[in-house]
Amino acid sequence: MPPPPPSYPASAAARLGHQVEKFRFVSEPTHSAATVPIQRTQRGGGRSRNAAKLQQQIRTQQQQAQGRFAASAPKHAKAVRKGAARRARQAEEKRRMKATYLGLDPEHSWQEIIDGDHHEHGAQTFDEGLHAPPAEEYAEYGFDSAEAMKESHSEPGYLESAKNARAQVANSLGERMDSAFLAGIHSTATRHRRTDPNFRPGYRDTGDRGVNVSYNADPDYAPGAPKQALAEVDPEVAKPFTVPEDAEHLFGQNDELDYHRAPTATGDEDNLGIWFKPKSKKAVKRHADKIFSDYYSGLKDKNTEREKLVHIAATHRRLENLHPFRDGNSRTNRLLLHKMLVENRMTPAILGNPLQVHLQSNEEWADTLHAGMGKWREARQEQNRR
C-alpha cells in the first residue's frame, strides 16, 4: 500500500506540490501490469500530464516571486537606509537640543531658575527667603516681625526640585507636550512642598474660589503699556480687574474681594489684578490641552525666528493666564518655555521679572524673551571663561 498523502502545507506553491505528489501515488500501479485495465492506464497517463502541468505552474510562480523580490529589493534597501538616516538625524538633533538646554552647568543653572532681579542674593534666594522686602518694612507688609516676613518668603528645597524638573524636561526634548506632561513637570518642581499642609498638588479645582495676582503698573515694575496685554487675555480663564487701594500687592485668594463685581481693568489703572477664574480639574486640563494643540498646529506656518518667538510668547502667556495650579505655576511654565525655545533652535532665557508676562502683550513679551536669551548667552560665556 502506498503511504498516506502528506498534509496540506501553508503556501500555494507547496499545496500544488502536494497535488503532484498525490497524483504520483495514485498513478503507481497496485497490481501487475497485466491486470490493470487499459482505460485505467490511460486515465493514469492523463493524471501524469496534469502533474507535469502543476509542476510547471510551481516553477513559474517561483520564478515570478523571485522576479518581484529582485525588483523590490533595491526599493526596500533604500527605505531602510532612509529610515536609518532619519533616526540618526533625530538622535543628533536631540543631542544638540539637550546640549543647549543644559548649556549652563549645575553650578550656574540657578541663574535661569531664579528671577534675574534677585540674582544679587545668589542661588539660595528662594530657599532662604533672601528676596523678602527690607527687614525694617515688615509691619508695612502685615507681619509681626522681620523674621516672620522672611520665613513667609522662604521655600526650602525650591532650587533642588527646580533642577530635577529641569533635568526631566531636558530628557523630553523633541517630545510633544500635553496636560499630563505639564502636571508631571509641576509635580517634580514642587516635590519639596509635599510636607506643607497648605500645599495642594495637582491641578486646581472648583474648590479654589479663584486666585489672583496683582501688580503695580509702574513702568519700573512692568515695562510696557498693559492695554494690549489685557485685551489678549482669554476671558474664559482670567479677568483683569482694578485692585482696590486697600488690597495693593494682593497675592493668592482673598475672600473679601468679590472678583465678579470688581471693575474690569482696561490698562489705564495704576494697580491691576489678574483673577484666575475657578475651574474644575477637568476644565483646566481641557484648556491646557487646547493651548498645546494650538501651539503645535500654529507653529507649522511660522517660518522666521521672530514669528516662532512671538508664537512661543503667546503660548507661554496663555499658560500663565490659565494658572493651572494653585501654586508653582511660574517655575513650571518657565521650564516649558525653555523647552519650546530650544526646540525651535533658540536658547533658554534669564528673565528679570517673570510676572511681567501678565502685563505685556505677545509682541512685548517676545521682546523680553529675546533680551532674556541674550542674558543667558552672556551667562554661558562667563561660565566658559572660568
NUGU-183417 format. One record per residue (C-alpha): x, y negated, z negated; residue number from 1; chain. Coordinates in steps of 0.02 Angstrom, whole numbers, m for minus. Example, Ala and Ser with C-alpha at 12.3 -4.5 7.8 and 13.67 -1.06 7.14 Angstrom:
REC; 615; 225; m390; 1; A
REC; 684; 53; m357; 2; A
//
This chain:
REC; 0; 0; 0; 1; A
REC; 63; m175; 39; 2; A
REC; 97; m292; m106; 3; A
REC; m43; m414; m150; 4; A
REC; m37; m582; m60; 5; A
REC; 51; m721; m160; 6; A
REC; m50; m856; m249; 7; A
REC; m75; m1020; m156; 8; A
REC; 66; m1148; m185; 9; A
REC; 29; m1334; m201; 10; A
REC; 100; m1408; m40; 11; A
REC; 14; m1398; 128; 12; A
REC; 169; m1325; 211; 13; A
REC; 182; m1191; 79; 14; A
REC; m3; m1147; 100; 15; A
REC; 24; m1122; 286; 16; A
REC; 174; m1014; 245; 17; A
REC; 63; m909; 133; 18; A
REC; m59; m883; 277; 19; A
REC; 84; m823; 387; 20; A
REC; 137; m702; 251; 21; A
REC; m42; m641; 234; 22; A
REC; m54; m605; 420; 23; A
REC; 109; m509; 410; 24; A
REC; 37; m394; 279; 25; A
REC; m124; m368; 375; 26; A
REC; m36; m332; 539; 27; A
REC; 77; m200; 465; 28; A
REC; 8; m26; 504; 29; A
REC; m53; 77; 358; 30; A
REC; m67; 237; 464; 31; A
REC; 35; 314; 601; 32; A
REC; 32; 226; 767; 33; A
REC; m66; 368; 844; 34; A
REC; m212; 344; 726; 35; A
REC; m226; 155; 749; 36; A
REC; m367; 109; 869; 37; A
REC; m317; 8; 1022; 38; A
REC; m442; m127; 975; 39; A
REC; m359; m143; 802; 40; A
REC; m186; m161; 880; 41; A
REC; m246; m298; 995; 42; A
REC; m329; m384; 850; 43; A
REC; m166; m373; 754; 44; A
REC; m71; m446; 901; 45; A
REC; m188; m595; 901; 46; A
REC; m153; m621; 721; 47; A
REC; 33; m618; 755; 48; A
REC; 11; m755; 883; 49; A
REC; m87; m856; 754; 50; A
REC; 54; m829; 630; 51; A
REC; 181; m895; 755; 52; A
REC; 72; m1047; 785; 53; A
REC; 60; m1080; 598; 54; A
REC; 248; m1065; 580; 55; A
REC; 268; m1192; 719; 56; A
REC; 149; m1309; 629; 57; A
REC; 253; m1292; 471; 58; A
REC; 412; m1336; 565; 59; A
REC; 325; m1485; 647; 60; A
REC; 262; m1550; 480; 61; A
REC; 433; m1531; 401; 62; A
REC; 515; m1625; 545; 63; A
REC; 384; m1763; 533; 64; A
REC; 411; m1778; 344; 65; A
REC; 598; m1787; 369; 66; A
REC; 575; m1921; 500; 67; A
REC; 462; m2026; 387; 68; A
REC; 586; m2011; 243; 69; A
REC; 730; m2059; 357; 70; A
REC; 632; m2211; 417; 71; A
REC; 580; m2267; 242; 72; A
REC; 746; m2234; 155; 73; A
REC; 828; m2400; 207; 74; A
REC; 673; m2499; 151; 75; A
REC; 669; m2407; m15; 76; A
REC; 854; m2437; m43; 77; A
REC; 831; m2621; m2; 78; A
REC; 687; m2635; m125; 79; A
REC; 793; m2552; m259; 80; A
REC; 936; m2674; m227; 81; A
REC; 819; m2823; m233; 82; A
REC; 744; m2764; m397; 83; A
REC; 915; m2740; m474; 84; A
REC; 970; m2912; m414; 85; A
REC; 812; m2992; m485; 86; A
REC; 838; m2910; m655; 87; A
REC; 1019; m2966; m655; 88; A
REC; 968; m3146; m618; 89; A
REC; 837; m3140; m756; 90; A
REC; 964; m3074; m881; 91; A
REC; 1089; m3208; m832; 92; A
REC; 956; m3344; m845; 93; A
REC; 907; m3282; m1017; 94; A
REC; 1089; m3286; m1073; 95; A
REC; 1103; m3464; m1006; 96; A
REC; 945; m3520; m1096; 97; A
REC; 997; m3440; m1259; 98; A
REC; 1170; m3520; m1250; 99; A
REC; 1086; m3690; m1227; 100; A
REC; 952; m3664; m1359; 101; A
REC; 1084; m3612; m1486; 102; A
REC; 1207; m3743; m1423; 103; A
REC; 1225; m3813; m1599; 104; A
REC; 1310; m3682; m1707; 105; A
REC; 1240; m3633; m1879; 106; A
REC; 1345; m3767; m1964; 107; A
REC; 1271; m3906; m1858; 108; A
REC; 1099; m3839; m1808; 109; A
REC; 1016; m3927; m1955; 110; A
REC; 1028; m4088; m1854; 111; A
REC; 890; m4031; m1737; 112; A
REC; 786; m3966; m1884; 113; A
REC; 796; m4116; m2000; 114; A
REC; 722; m4281; m1940; 115; A
REC; 856; m4393; m1868; 116; A
REC; 802; m4536; m1981; 117; A
REC; 856; m4430; m2131; 118; A
REC; 1022; m4364; m2066; 119; A
REC; 1114; m4477; m2187; 120; A
REC; 1056; m4362; m2327; 121; A
REC; 1127; m4205; m2246; 122; A
REC; 1068; m4028; m2216; 123; A
REC; 980; m4009; m2384; 124; A
REC; 868; m4160; m2359; 125; A
REC; 701; m4069; m2364; 126; A
REC; 758; m3929; m2480; 127; A
REC; 806; m4053; m2616; 128; A
REC; 685; m4195; m2576; 129; A
REC; 825; m4316; m2535; 130; A
REC; 711; m4410; m2415; 131; A
REC; 595; m4468; m2554; 132; A
REC; 570; m4656; m2573; 133; A
REC; 689; m4751; m2687; 134; A
REC; 677; m4690; m2866; 135; A
REC; 627; m4862; m2933; 136; A
REC; 471; m4861; m2822; 137; A
REC; 393; m4704; m2896; 138; A
REC; 249; m4800; m2976; 139; A
REC; 202; m4880; m2811; 140; A
REC; 178; m4706; m2739; 141; A
REC; 70; m4647; m2883; 142; A
REC; 200; m4542; m2977; 143; A
REC; 234; m4540; m3164; 144; A
REC; 422; m4533; m3140; 145; A
REC; 557; m4535; m3009; 146; A
REC; 591; m4350; m3044; 147; A
REC; 410; m4306; m3010; 148; A
REC; 415; m4402; m2846; 149; A
REC; 574; m4314; m2791; 150; A
REC; 504; m4144; m2840; 151; A
REC; 348; m4175; m2737; 152; A
REC; 458; m4207; m2585; 153; A
REC; 571; m4055; m2611; 154; A
REC; 541; m3889; m2524; 155; A
REC; 673; m3761; m2573; 156; A
REC; 705; m3637; m2434; 157; A
REC; 650; m3756; m2295; 158; A
REC; 812; m3751; m2196; 159; A
REC; 838; m3562; m2207; 160; A
REC; 661; m3524; m2148; 161; A
REC; 677; m3651; m2007; 162; A
REC; 840; m3573; m1949; 163; A
REC; 762; m3399; m1950; 164; A
REC; 616; m3463; m1845; 165; A
REC; 740; m3547; m1728; 166; A
REC; 828; m3380; m1701; 167; A
REC; 660; m3297; m1671; 168; A
REC; 619; m3423; m1535; 169; A
REC; 791; m3400; m1457; 170; A
REC; 755; m3215; m1434; 171; A
REC; 589; m3256; m1349; 172; A
REC; 658; m3370; m1214; 173; A
REC; 577; m3333; m1048; 174; A
REC; 425; m3253; m1129; 175; A
REC; 251; m3326; m1120; 176; A
REC; 179; m3418; m1270; 177; A
REC; 4; m3395; m1341; 178; A
REC; m88; m3419; m1506; 179; A
REC; m15; m3257; m1578; 180; A
REC; 161; m3314; m1538; 181; A
REC; 127; m3484; m1616; 182; A
REC; 63; m3402; m1775; 183; A
REC; 215; m3288; m1783; 184; A
REC; 338; m3433; m1773; 185; A
REC; 241; m3529; m1905; 186; A
REC; 243; m3378; m2020; 187; A
REC; 432; m3367; m2009; 188; A
REC; 459; m3555; m2026; 189; A
REC; 355; m3562; m2186; 190; A
REC; 404; m3396; m2264; 191; A
REC; 482; m3484; m2414; 192; A
REC; 311; m3556; m2456; 193; A
REC; 231; m3387; m2489; 194; A
REC; 256; m3404; m2678; 195; A
REC; 174; m3577; m2680; 196; A
REC; m6; m3558; m2744; 197; A
REC; m56; m3715; m2649; 198; A
REC; 3; m3646; m2482; 199; A
REC; m113; m3550; m2368; 200; A
REC; m28; m3462; m2222; 201; A
REC; m109; m3437; m2053; 202; A
REC; m225; m3546; m1952; 203; A
REC; m330; m3674; m2043; 204; A
REC; m514; m3633; m2059; 205; A
REC; m681; m3719; m2085; 206; A
REC; m642; m3717; m2271; 207; A
REC; m521; m3859; m2232; 208; A
REC; m640; m4006; m2231; 209; A
REC; m518; m4098; m2123; 210; A
REC; m340; m4153; m2147; 211; A
REC; m262; m4312; m2085; 212; A
REC; m102; m4409; m2075; 213; A
REC; m94; m4597; m2074; 214; A
REC; 34; m4717; m2003; 215; A
REC; 85; m4895; m2017; 216; A
REC; 80; m4959; m1839; 217; A
REC; 228; m5073; m1868; 218; A
REC; 342; m5060; m1714; 219; A
REC; 490; m5021; m1828; 220; A
REC; 400; m4865; m1886; 221; A
REC; 323; m4803; m1725; 222; A
REC; 382; m4899; m1571; 223; A
REC; 258; m4913; m1430; 224; A
REC; 82; m4978; m1414; 225; A
REC; m34; m4839; m1477; 226; A
REC; m186; m4884; m1369; 227; A
REC; m145; m4763; m1229; 228; A
REC; m89; m4631; m1354; 229; A
REC; m255; m4638; m1446; 230; A
REC; m350; m4634; m1282; 231; A
REC; m262; m4470; m1239; 232; A
REC; m316; m4383; m1400; 233; A
REC; m438; m4241; m1368; 234; A
REC; m597; m4293; m1462; 235; A
REC; m640; m4109; m1487; 236; A
REC; m494; m4083; m1605; 237; A
REC; m448; m4252; m1681; 238; A
REC; m512; m4426; m1715; 239; A
REC; m406; m4584; m1730; 240; A
REC; m477; m4693; m1868; 241; A
REC; m441; m4852; m1962; 242; A
REC; m360; m4818; m2130; 243; A
REC; m436; m4917; m2275; 244; A
REC; m315; m5034; m2363; 245; A
REC; m325; m4935; m2524; 246; A
REC; m277; m4774; m2435; 247; A
REC; m118; m4826; m2344; 248; A
REC; 6; m4688; m2304; 249; A
REC; m125; m4559; m2346; 250; A
REC; m68; m4384; m2303; 251; A
REC; m168; m4225; m2324; 252; A
REC; m350; m4202; m2372; 253; A
REC; m441; m4344; m2457; 254; A
REC; m614; m4302; m2522; 255; A
REC; m652; m4486; m2550; 256; A
REC; m641; m4529; m2366; 257; A
REC; m788; m4498; m2251; 258; A
REC; m695; m4470; m2089; 259; A
REC; m855; m4453; m1989; 260; A
REC; m906; m4631; m2034; 261; A
REC; m732; m4705; m2030; 262; A
REC; m715; m4828; m1885; 263; A
REC; m633; m4751; m1733; 264; A
REC; m465; m4834; m1707; 265; A
REC; m430; m4923; m1543; 266; A
REC; m245; m4957; m1568; 267; A
REC; m260; m5138; m1623; 268; A
REC; m262; m5094; m1808; 269; A
REC; m114; m5111; m1925; 270; A
REC; m149; m4945; m2011; 271; A
REC; m202; m4795; m1908; 272; A
REC; m251; m4620; m1957; 273; A
REC; m271; m4460; m1858; 274; A
REC; m405; m4347; m1929; 275; A
REC; m386; m4166; m1876; 276; A
REC; m564; m4105; m1869; 277; A
REC; m621; m3949; m1962; 278; A
REC; m618; m3793; m1852; 279; A
REC; m643; m3609; m1879; 280; A
REC; m490; m3499; m1858; 281; A
REC; m566; m3427; m1701; 282; A
REC; m593; m3601; m1628; 283; A
REC; m416; m3657; m1674; 284; A
REC; m341; m3504; m1589; 285; A
REC; m451; m3532; m1437; 286; A
REC; m392; m3712; m1423; 287; A
REC; m210; m3658; m1442; 288; A
REC; m227; m3527; m1304; 289; A
REC; m307; m3659; m1192; 290; A
REC; m160; m3776; m1223; 291; A
REC; m33; m3642; m1175; 292; A
REC; m136; m3588; m1024; 293; A
REC; m145; m3768; m962; 294; A
REC; 41; m3787; m990; 295; A
REC; 90; m3639; m881; 296; A
REC; m36; m3675; m743; 297; A
REC; 8; m3860; m739; 298; A
REC; 194; m3825; m734; 299; A
REC; 181; m3743; m563; 300; A
REC; 163; m3906; m467; 301; A
REC; 293; m4003; m568; 302; A
REC; 449; m4019; m462; 303; A
REC; 559; m4154; m537; 304; A
REC; 635; m4155; m711; 305; A
REC; 534; m4309; m756; 306; A
REC; 370; m4227; m705; 307; A
REC; 412; m4075; m809; 308; A
REC; 465; m4182; m957; 309; A
REC; 301; m4280; m958; 310; A
REC; 204; m4117; m945; 311; A
REC; 301; m4044; m1091; 312; A
REC; 275; m4204; m1191; 313; A
REC; 87; m4195; m1160; 314; A
REC; 83; m4012; m1214; 315; A
REC; 180; m4050; m1373; 316; A
REC; 63; m4194; m1414; 317; A
REC; m89; m4081; m1390; 318; A
REC; m17; m3953; m1510; 319; A
REC; 18; m4089; m1639; 320; A
REC; m157; m4161; m1623; 321; A
REC; m235; m3988; m1638; 322; A
REC; m142; m3970; m1804; 323; A
REC; m174; m3782; m1805; 324; A
REC; m104; m3750; m1980; 325; A
REC; m136; m3827; m2148; 326; A
REC; 49; m3866; m2166; 327; A
REC; 210; m3836; m2069; 328; A
REC; 145; m3897; m1901; 329; A
REC; 284; m4018; m1855; 330; A
REC; 427; m3896; m1886; 331; A
REC; 337; m3757; m1791; 332; A
REC; 287; m3863; m1642; 333; A
REC; 462; m3936; m1630; 334; A
REC; 535; m3762; m1608; 335; A
REC; 412; m3728; m1467; 336; A
REC; 453; m3898; m1393; 337; A
REC; 636; m3849; m1383; 338; A
REC; 587; m3683; m1303; 339; A
REC; 491; m3775; m1166; 340; A
REC; 633; m3897; m1137; 341; A
REC; 766; m3762; m1123; 342; A
REC; 660; m3650; m1012; 343; A
REC; 649; m3797; m892; 344; A
REC; 838; m3822; m887; 345; A
REC; 843; m3962; m1015; 346; A
REC; 910; m3963; m1192; 347; A
REC; 837; m3972; m1368; 348; A
REC; 810; m4146; m1439; 349; A
REC; 855; m4232; m1601; 350; A
REC; 703; m4336; m1648; 351; A
REC; 720; m4480; m1769; 352; A
REC; 537; m4476; m1823; 353; A
REC; 438; m4331; m1751; 354; A
REC; 275; m4405; m1816; 355; A
REC; 287; m4540; m1683; 356; A
REC; 209; m4409; m1570; 357; A
REC; 37; m4464; m1630; 358; A
REC; 61; m4647; m1588; 359; A
REC; 148; m4634; m1419; 360; A
REC; 72; m4595; m1251; 361; A
REC; 128; m4447; m1148; 362; A
REC; 245; m4558; m1047; 363; A
REC; 314; m4643; m1203; 364; A
REC; 340; m4477; m1291; 365; A
REC; 432; m4412; m1138; 366; A
REC; 549; m4562; m1153; 367; A
REC; 576; m4522; m1338; 368; A
REC; 615; m4341; m1295; 369; A
REC; 738; m4397; m1161; 370; A
REC; 828; m4506; m1287; 371; A
REC; 825; m4362; m1413; 372; A
REC; 906; m4245; m1287; 373; A
REC; 1044; m4372; m1267; 374; A
REC; 1072; m4372; m1455; 375; A
REC; 1077; m4181; m1455; 376; A
REC; 1211; m4180; m1320; 377; A
REC; 1312; m4306; m1421; 378; A
REC; 1298; m4192; m1574; 379; A
REC; 1360; m4044; m1472; 380; A
REC; 1506; m4143; m1405; 381; A
REC; 1552; m4196; m1581; 382; A
REC; 1539; m4015; m1637; 383; A
REC; 1654; m3957; m1498; 384; A
REC; 1784; m4088; m1542; 385; A
REC; 1801; m4022; m1719; 386; A
//
